Structure formats: structure tokens, C-alpha cells
């Protein structure tokens, strides 16, 4: 009799175990919607960050998650030629303009890890010194500089210009090229944990992933050229993994299951696998636990966009956007979604 009781108890426990939701990390993002900045933790409704009548775009977090830089223009029309760099203190809510530059919607922003500087692209590369309240041009003028990324010690900046990846000291000295001279290279990202710079090289319309270990100047091919487009490659916070978005032929080297997917792999190029497999998917970024990725997913030509979080180790994926957020993000109206770094870390 006791044998059957044990069996019954075991059987009743199975559904309970299977129905337990996955443990997800806390994550908060900012984004721009209609020129207004919002923040959401995916548990509550998105809340307003800006309350003025300006057109505000490109929210960019400081490394400690305590300050938010963004561009602000009087109207949508003026944002393409006369936007100003603002910083919001997330504790006090104070907002101030920190540079006299007239920036544009093509501008890229990047905080230094120590929070003292912001790299700004406007054809050239500029550095805004928050402590000294000054802005200085540190590169040669008008070289189509883009995608700035800071070194772990906040002394150097990697950036792309005219198809090459360069590194320059924040005072403007010792500019040197780190990408191969025969490849068109772009989208550098500096790992704050491993001091490596990741970038995308292109040759004959084929792309891959390369990295350079800055302490030894050692260059590594992570992925050889593929007949796909690679976008937004990102290191995990610990520098052990890489994620990126891919589009292109469905039956090419990357096993794209639909129109666009997110892939992840180890930093040494092993364990390449698809994180997403439905619709048009695009990477948002890593969470602080180094295990989860946020991505947006929609149907090509369709209105809806949902936000998902996926565990890169076991493939478990959960939709975390609510109806309000999905309505806001319809037709791609959620711009520059950015994950807030875990408060108190850098």
C-alpha cells in the first residue's frame, strides 16, 4: 500500500517541477519613443525619464548605471543638425548640458569606465571632460569616425574611421591602426574584463569576427569570413562570450532559420550556436550575470515587436515585454534600447 502512495506522490510532484518558471536576472532598459526617454524593468509599466518638450534620443548609460547621457534637440527636424549632449543624474534627476557641440542623429556616444569622460563622434572624435567641463577634438578632422569604445583604464579609445579600426589616447596622442590594412573593418568593442578589442572585418562582401589582445598585440580570427551580415557584436561582461546579430541567406554558413537571428559563441570561437530562431530578431545586449541575452523579435513588415530574454547556456527563452511596451515598440518605434549596468558595478 505504501508503495502505491509513494508513486502517487511522485507523480503529483512532476507537474509542479516542470511548471516552475526559470530564474531570470533583474534587468532594466532605457529607450527613446517619440522623442521621449523611458525606462522599464519589464515588471512595471514604462516610466518617463524626460518631461520637457524637446526631442530626446540615444540614451547611453555610464558604467556604474548612475548617469544617463543623451541627445536633446528642440524638434525632430533640428535633431539631424543641432542636438545637444545632456547628462541626467539618476539619483537626483538633475539634467544639464555638458558640451557646446551641435551634434546629429548620426552621433555615437560612449562613457569612459571611470565616468569622467564621454567620447563623441561628429565626423571627428571628440572627448567631453565632465570634471573640467571642456570638449576637445582628439582625432584628425572629418575622418568619418564612428563606434567609439573605451579601454578598461579609461585612457584609450578604439574607433572606426574610413574602413579601419584605430586606437587613440584620450589626450589625442599615439593614434595607431589595429585592423589589417587589406580588410574593411568596423564596429570595434573593447572588453573591460580581458583588454581585447573585438571588430568585424569584411573582405569581398564576406564578414567575420576578429579580436586583438592589446597587452600582447596578438590578433585572433574568431570567425572566418561568412556570406552574411554581422551587426552589433558584444562581449559578455566577463569577456568569455560574444553575441551578435546576423542577417543574410537562410541557408548560408550561419544556420539562420528566418530573416535574422542572434548568435552566441565562446570568445575563442567555439560553441557557435543560435540564440533565437523566429522572425526578425536583433540583439539588445547582455545581462550582468553573463548568462542571458535580451533581444527584440518581430515579423518582417509587421507591426509587432516583443522583447525576450534567453539563457545562452540552456536555450530557455522567456518573453518579458508587456502589452504596453509592445504597442510602444510597434513598427520599430522603440529606439536605442540600452541595458542599464548593474548599479554599483563597472
C-alpha angles and dihedrals in degrees: 000000000000089000091062092045090056091050092051092049091049091049092052091052096055098072090046092055094045094049095054108117118236117265106252128193120244109259134178128190138187126210142167119246119179091339093308123110119229136182129204138176091197090244099077133034116283111271130213119256099176122049102177129099094248127112104251124191146158102041109199125184127225113235094257094049092238100107134044123203120198144154121257128191132174092243142000089258095054094047090081092062113011115037122142130219112246133181125205121202104221093205099050100021089231114154126196139168110244106183137040092217118123099225132188141215087266092063121116123208131201130175120219111241091246091055094234100108141035121206112218130188122211103152085299128048117258133183121212111206107207095190095051094034093228138124122212134181108232104176135059109283124268101001097141092253116189143157102036117196126181131228118243092256093049093238101106138041129208117208142160123243130169093345098313136097116231138182122214134175114248090245090059098255133126103019111188136170119239101178122086112270093230097054132073103233133186149154101052119192124186117215110226090202104047103023092236126137117219121201142162117246121197129200125175091346091308122115139198140161127267133179135196123207100218097202092058101021087233115159121208132189106221097176123013118228114297132189093247138084117255120203137182102001111195135188118227109245091259093048094236099109139035130209129189143163121251133195132171138077114009093220100042129108092296111063096233108180097195136355100314136358142185118240133193134193142163117276090251091058098257128125097030108182143155117260095186132034111175134078123326106335127185132184120248099175153272126299119230094258092068090230106083136061129200117214139167121233130193142148117266107258091006130118103229127090123179129189119228136184119211133189105229092204102053102015095237108155130192131186108231104172119100128214094269094053093045091052090050092049095048114126090014094292095144101087129194097000106195131185116234111234114242107277113257096021134094 
